[in-house]
Amino acid sequence: MADSGAAESLLQRLDQADGGVDSQQVAASLGVDHQLVVGAVKSLQALGEVICAELRSSKHWEVTEEGKEIVEKGSHEARVFSCIPAEGMAQSQLMTLPSGKVGFSKAMSNKWIKLDKTAEGGPRIYKSVDSIEDTVKDRLQLVQRGQAGSLEEKEKNELKKRKLLSEVTVKSYWITKGCSFSTTVTKQETELTPEMLASGAWRDKKFKPYNFDALGIIPDCGHLHPLMKVRTQFRQIFLEMGFTEMPTNNFIESSFWNFDALFQPQQHPARDQHDTFFLSDPAIATEFPLDYLERVKRVHSEGGYGSQGYKYDWKIEEAQKNILRTHTTAVSARMLYRLAQQEEFTPVKYFSIDRVFRNETLDATHLAEFHQVEGVVADYGLTLGDLMGVLHQFFIKLGITKLRFKPAFNPYTEPSMEVFSYHEGLKKWVEVGNSGVFRPEMLLPMGLPEGVSVIAWGLSLERPTMIKYGINNIRELVGHKVNLQMVYDSPVCRLDS
């Protein structure tokens, strides 16, 4: 039966009824599925006040499939009792029967059978009463006949616990006549056409009310991950401050650019396999600017530019090892070296936001890969005051106003500072970034003029994103366990600047 036919049948039955009708009863009398009648109710409601429908819910008990089998064949314990002969039965033999395990336990509880563990040949089961009354079967039969009300709640819950009964919630509509009731369904027009206006036919038409609150169909489209939304905000801040984005599309980096060019010694713990991912294919890099490589080797092993160096035997084999980059500062080193090759130095402001990799132990706040946000400024005469001023302006744009700076150590910056912000939610100061002035041992071997200073700072992208979106575990933000619905539903990121 089509929806229109069901709607007309419903209207006719409602016209004949005294007061109203129940949708479940209508479906039963028409011999159709209840959902078809529900669809007809929804269609009639859309026509205006033809009908009034009140949603009601009721509960009743139904016998499960296992319960129906018991009504037909008897309960498990009754079947076990009936299969035990007068001379008894071996327990091992009884347990092989279809109802053996469940029936044995219940029959023992009812004291219908007894177990003789001292019998020859193993434990043996005997009847302990002459006859039984299968109350389980009798109660289920009452439910099937619609007499569940004659059972006590304790009896019904016991059958439910055995999964022989189930309590079903039925939702139905109580339907009454509306103020515009009619036994015929008149299709309402959904569009006012030029022809209707020209002929005047619109006067005799009934138009469907326009729902101004209805939402349009959501178009199929991609969704930006929260990380990408916060990244867009960071990127916009850097661009507003006049920075140029660095190319960071090389995840694989040589140890030379990742460590040696940054004046990080070859015996540094960060260059151990416990902290860094090394590549097996290709295992080494071969192309380097040789004159620059020699200057880096000299400042590490012998010193120079006012520094005594690290005084160790620098090896090209260590510098050649390929790794997954541990920071985007390796890209900054490449860009500064390229800047040093210009005939005339020009001040620059660079930034990058991209992925880095470290051999971390995974937990709620650490992954083996994460994003690093980095800013670099190169100019004559830059001081620690300039760094603090730029950082202050940068974090103000992020909506962070309460800042503190703490002295720290980095192999490639001197002085170095950790940046702390007061977290209003946690009511304490938390680290939000690291910063410093690049060392002469890093800059001068590149060929940059002696008066040029480079200030830099960095922070992660994941931590502010987790704070912004209220995410406590980083594995709920990144990785294969991410709930995609979170990606779909997450709002546009607006930093409180």
WOUR-V303280 format. One record per helix or strand of 3 or more residues. SS is the DSSP state (a for helix, b for strand). FROM is the first residue (numbers start at 0). TO is the last residue. If there is no record, write none. Layout:
<<SS:FROM:TO> <SS:FROM:TO>>
This chain:
<<a:2:15> <b:19:21> <a:22:29> <a:33:45> <b:50:62> <a:64:72> <a:75:82> <a:90:93> <a:99:108> <b:112:115> <b:123:126> <a:134:143> <a:147:149> <a:152:160> <b:164:176> <a:193:198> <a:200:203> <a:225:239> <b:251:253> <a:254:257> <a:259:261> <a:268:270> <a:289:300> <a:315:319> <b:320:323> <a:328:339> <b:347:356> <b:368:379> <a:383:396> <b:402:409> <b:412:422> <b:427:437> <a:439:445> <b:451:459> <a:461:468> <a:473:475> <a:483:488>>
